[in-house]
Amino acid sequence: MHVSPMIAAALGRIEQRASDVERAFTPGAQPSFDDAGRAEGSFPTLNPLSVAPPDHAYFVERSGTGERRYTRDGTFAFRNGMLCAADGHAILGYSSERGLADIRLDPVDAALGRARDARIESNGSVEYERTVVDPRSGMPEAQRVVAGRIALARFVAGTRLNEDASGALAAPPGAEPHVGVPGDGNFASVAPMRRESSGIEIDESLDRLRIAYRDFDAMQAVYQAQYGAAKSAMDLVR
């Protein structure tokens, strides 16, 4: 069935407006249209593994297929000893032993379940506490362990990341980010125990979605009227 370009464009606008509504509570989400946007910000959370990124910076993820992805959602958690984003992707960072890689608990600490009170500091340091027994005194003592330091990425101004099938952000072809760590002189610090807000205004995006549906209905009515008139004319000719 033939669909006019105007009808197809109207359906595309509805799809984009609906996407804005769906992502209105996704941290760091940006609207398809500027008229549904709002100023970015963050709000406090009780999660010590939650951090808000600096302006124009992204956390670096590794997808399940090993591809590099990016997010501004700093709601992290340890899963099977590995620091992960809310979407389940591994969060990448640096440790004293290796370059950019997954951030993991010490495997012995993870296996024995002695890693606790994990948190992320403003410089991106991922730390936790473990209790060990002093071999000389036989008394337990607490040690603070640094699992790694989360990485940040920044793209050239104007770069628009593409959302993949999982909802994660992928760099467009040829776009290589600058990668560093919070507070290194190139990136500002992260904000501990805060969560990035969405850049999409829910009320405005809902209003725009309703307008998109209204415009589509009006356009559809016009085409139906035109089709009906054309059909009546053909019937008269016959």
C-alpha positions in Angstrom: 0.0 0.0 0.0 1.3 3.4 -0.9 1.8 5.9 1.9 2.3 9.5 1.1 5.6 11.1 2.2 3.6 13.6 4.4 1.8 10.7 6.2 5.1 8.9 6.6 6.7 12.0 8.1 3.8 12.5 10.5 4.1 8.9 11.7 7.9 9.4 12.2 7.2 12.5 14.3 4.8 10.5 16.5 7.4 7.8 16.9 10.1 10.4 18.0 7.7 12.2 20.3 6.7 8.9 21.9 10.4 8.0 22.3 10.9 11.3 24.2 8.1 10.4 26.6 9.6 7.0 27.2 13.0 8.4 28.0 11.8 11.3 30.2 13.1 9.6 33.3 16.3 8.2 31.8 19.4 9.9 33.3 21.1 12.1 30.7 18.5 11.5 28.0 18.3 14.1 25.3 15.0 14.9 23.4 14.6 14.4 19.7 13.3 18.0 19.5 14.6 20.9 21.5 11.1 22.1 22.4 10.8 19.2 24.8 14.2 19.8 26.5 15.1 21.2 29.9 18.2 22.1 31.7 20.2 19.1 33.0 20.9 18.6 36.6 21.1 16.0 39.3 19.4 14.9 42.5 20.6 13.2 45.7 20.4 9.5 46.2 21.3 7.1 49.1 23.3 4.8 46.8 27.0 5.2 47.6 27.8 3.7 44.2 25.7 6.4 42.3 27.5 9.4 40.9 26.5 12.2 38.5 29.0 13.0 35.7 30.4 16.4 34.9 28.8 18.4 32.0 29.4 17.0 28.5 31.1 13.8 29.9 30.0 10.2 29.7 30.9 7.1 31.6 32.4 4.3 29.4 30.7 0.9 29.2 31.6 -2.4 27.7 28.5 -4.1 26.1 27.8 -7.8 26.3 29.4 -8.2 22.9 32.5 -6.3 23.9 31.7 -3.0 22.1 32.4 0.4 23.6 29.3 2.2 24.7 28.6 5.4 26.7 26.1 6.6 29.3 25.4 9.5 31.7 23.5 7.2 34.0 25.9 6.8 37.0 23.6 4.4 38.9 26.2 1.6 39.4 26.2 -1.7 41.3 28.5 -4.7 41.7 27.3 -7.8 39.9 29.4 -10.9 40.4 32.3 -8.8 41.6 32.2 -6.4 38.6 31.0 -2.8 38.6 28.1 -2.5 36.2 25.8 0.2 34.9 22.0 0.1 35.3 21.7 -1.5 31.9 24.0 -4.4 33.0 27.0 -3.3 30.9 30.4 -3.3 32.6 31.8 0.0 33.6 35.3 0.7 32.4 38.1 2.4 34.3 41.7 2.2 35.3 43.7 0.4 38.0 47.4 0.4 38.9 47.7 -3.0 37.2 46.1 -2.5 33.8 44.8 0.0 31.3 41.2 0.7 30.5 39.3 -2.4 31.6 36.4 -3.7 33.8 36.5 -2.6 37.4 36.4 -5.6 39.6 36.6 -6.5 43.3 39.6 -8.5 44.3 38.6 -12.1 43.4 39.5 -13.4 46.8 37.5 -10.7 48.5 34.6 -11.4 46.2 34.7 -15.2 46.7 34.9 -14.8 50.5 32.2 -12.2 50.6 34.4 -9.8 52.6 34.0 -6.7 50.4 31.6 -4.3 52.0 30.7 -0.6 52.2 31.7 0.1 48.6 31.5 3.7 47.4 32.7 6.0 44.7 34.7 9.2 45.6 34.6 12.5 43.7 37.8 11.6 41.8 36.1 8.4 40.5 37.9 6.1 42.9 35.9 2.9 43.5 36.6 1.8 47.0 35.4 -0.8 49.4 36.3 -2.1 52.9 37.5 -5.5 53.8 38.3 -7.1 57.2 41.5 -9.1 57.6 43.1 -10.7 60.5 46.5 -9.3 61.6 48.8 -12.3 61.7 50.8 -10.9 64.6 48.0 -9.9 66.9 45.3 -12.2 65.6 42.9 -9.2 65.7 40.7 -8.3 62.8 41.4 -5.0 61.2 39.7 -3.0 58.5 41.4 -2.1 55.2 40.3 0.3 52.6 40.8 -1.1 49.1 40.7 0.7 45.8 39.3 -1.4 43.0 39.9 1.1 40.3 39.0 4.6 39.0 36.1 5.1 36.6 36.8 6.5 33.2 35.1 9.5 31.6 34.8 10.3 27.9 34.1 13.5 26.1 33.4 14.1 22.4 33.9 17.1 20.1 31.1 19.6 20.7 28.1 18.9 18.5 28.7 15.1 18.3 25.4 13.3 18.7 25.6 9.7 19.9 23.5 7.0 18.5 21.2 4.8 20.6 21.6 1.1 19.9 19.1 -1.7 20.3 19.8 -2.0 24.0 19.3 1.7 24.7 23.0 2.4 25.2 24.8 5.2 23.4 27.3 4.4 20.6 29.7 6.8 19.0 29.0 7.7 15.3 31.6 6.4 12.8 34.9 8.3 13.0 34.1 10.0 16.3 36.9 9.3 18.8 36.4 10.6 22.4 39.0 12.0 24.7 39.1 9.6 27.7 40.4 10.4 31.2 39.4 10.2 34.8 37.4 12.6 37.1 39.5 15.5 38.5 42.5 14.9 36.2 42.6 18.5 34.9 40.7 17.6 31.7 37.6 16.4 33.5 35.8 17.9 36.5 35.0 15.7 39.5 31.9 13.5 39.6 29.3 14.2 42.3 29.0 11.2 44.7 25.6 10.0 45.9 23.8 11.9 43.2 21.9 10.8 40.1 21.8 12.6 36.7 18.3 13.9 35.8 16.8 13.5 32.3 17.1 16.4 29.8 13.6 15.8 28.7 10.6 17.6 30.2 7.8 15.1 30.7 4.8 17.5 30.6 6.1 19.2 27.5 6.9 16.0 25.7 3.4 14.6 26.4 1.8 17.8 25.1 4.0 17.6 21.9 3.0 13.9 21.5 -0.7 14.8 21.7 -0.2 17.6 19.1 1.6 15.1 16.8 -1.3 12.7 17.0 -3.8 15.6 16.4 -1.9 16.7 13.3 -1.8 13.1 12.0 -5.5 12.7 12.5 -6.2 16.0 10.7 -3.9 15.0 7.8 -5.5 11.6 7.6 -9.0 13.2 7.5 -7.8 15.4 4.6 -6.5 12.5 2.6 -9.6 10.4 3.2 -11.8 13.3 2.0 -9.6 13.7 -1.1 -9.7 10.0 -1.7 -13.5 10.0 -1.3 -13.9 12.9 -3.8 -11.6 11.2 -6.3 -13.5 7.9 -6.0 -16.9 9.7 -6.5 -15.5 11.3 -9.6 -14.4 8.0 -11.0 -17.7 6.4 -10.2 -19.5 9.2 -12.2 -17.1 8.7 -15.2 -18.0 5.0 -15.2 
